[in-house]
């Protein structure tokens, strides 16, 4: 496995609508997707396109959401994770585990409709890392 392209930066927010307005007004964002629910992951999501990556705005679906827990510690929201692309999620998970990394759970389908998995922040100096399978793309 090699480090792939940065796909997106995940940003937790108590309100996608307010965050979208902030990106629109302060940074001139115009390529803003429609928010959608991911109840299986306990979140609502909205992607904002930047020329070289995306910002994934993440709002809790309800109080049981992991993002709700994040927001209890960080009420204004903030950077939640960074997501890198990998060609094969199963290979990436096996290699990470073999190297002693703590992979959180099993791969599941993420907001882009492709397999994802998270790696514990302790393995990356306090930063939560998401890996996303993007077969056939440059990594």
PEUR-V108236 format. One record per residue. N is the residue number from 1. RES is the residue in one small letter. NEAR is the number of other ideal C-beta (glycine too) atoms within 12 Angstrom. Layout:
n=N res=RES near=NEAR
n=N res=RES near=NEAR
This chain:
n=1 res=x near=25
n=2 res=x near=15
n=3 res=x near=18
n=4 res=x near=26
n=5 res=x near=21
n=6 res=x near=24
n=7 res=x near=34
n=8 res=x near=36
n=9 res=x near=28
n=10 res=x near=41
n=11 res=x near=36
n=12 res=x near=36
n=13 res=x near=36
n=14 res=x near=24
n=15 res=x near=23
n=16 res=x near=33
n=17 res=x near=18
n=18 res=x near=19
n=19 res=x near=32
n=20 res=x near=29
n=21 res=x near=18
n=22 res=x near=22
n=23 res=x near=29
n=24 res=x near=19
n=25 res=x near=13
n=26 res=x near=12
n=27 res=x near=18
n=28 res=x near=13
n=29 res=x near=23
n=30 res=x near=14
n=31 res=x near=19
n=32 res=x near=26
n=33 res=x near=23
n=34 res=x near=15
n=35 res=x near=25
n=36 res=x near=21
n=37 res=x near=20
n=38 res=x near=27
n=39 res=x near=14
n=40 res=x near=14
n=41 res=x near=28
n=42 res=x near=22
n=43 res=x near=35
n=44 res=x near=32
n=45 res=x near=38
n=46 res=x near=35
n=47 res=x near=32
n=48 res=x near=34
n=49 res=x near=19
n=50 res=x near=20
n=51 res=x near=12
n=52 res=x near=11
n=53 res=x near=20
n=54 res=x near=30
n=55 res=x near=38
n=56 res=x near=43
n=57 res=x near=41
n=58 res=x near=44
n=59 res=x near=35
n=60 res=x near=30
n=61 res=x near=22
n=62 res=x near=17
n=63 res=x near=12
n=64 res=x near=13
n=65 res=x near=26
n=66 res=x near=27
n=67 res=x near=36
n=68 res=x near=24
n=69 res=x near=18
n=70 res=x near=28
n=71 res=x near=24
n=72 res=x near=16
n=73 res=x near=14
n=74 res=x near=17
n=75 res=x near=14
n=76 res=x near=17
n=77 res=x near=27
n=78 res=x near=21
n=79 res=x near=24
n=80 res=x near=34
n=81 res=x near=37
n=82 res=x near=31
n=83 res=x near=37
n=84 res=x near=35
n=85 res=x near=34
n=86 res=x near=35
n=87 res=x near=25
n=88 res=x near=25
n=89 res=x near=33
n=90 res=x near=20
n=91 res=x near=22
n=92 res=x near=35
n=93 res=x near=28
n=94 res=x near=17
n=95 res=x near=22
n=96 res=x near=27
n=97 res=x near=20
n=98 res=x near=12
n=99 res=x near=14
n=100 res=x near=12
n=101 res=x near=23
n=102 res=x near=19
n=103 res=x near=27
n=104 res=x near=24
n=105 res=x near=16
n=106 res=x near=14
n=107 res=x near=26
n=108 res=x near=23
n=109 res=x near=17
n=110 res=x near=31
n=111 res=x near=31
n=112 res=x near=24
n=113 res=x near=14
n=114 res=x near=25
n=115 res=x near=28
n=116 res=x near=38
n=117 res=x near=37
n=118 res=x near=35
n=119 res=x near=35
n=120 res=x near=22
n=121 res=x near=20
n=122 res=x near=14
n=123 res=x near=20
n=124 res=x near=20
n=125 res=x near=11
n=126 res=x near=12
n=127 res=x near=20
n=128 res=x near=32
n=129 res=x near=37
n=130 res=x near=41
n=131 res=x near=44
n=132 res=x near=39
n=133 res=x near=32
n=134 res=x near=27
n=135 res=x near=18
n=136 res=x near=10
n=137 res=x near=17
n=138 res=x near=12
n=139 res=x near=23
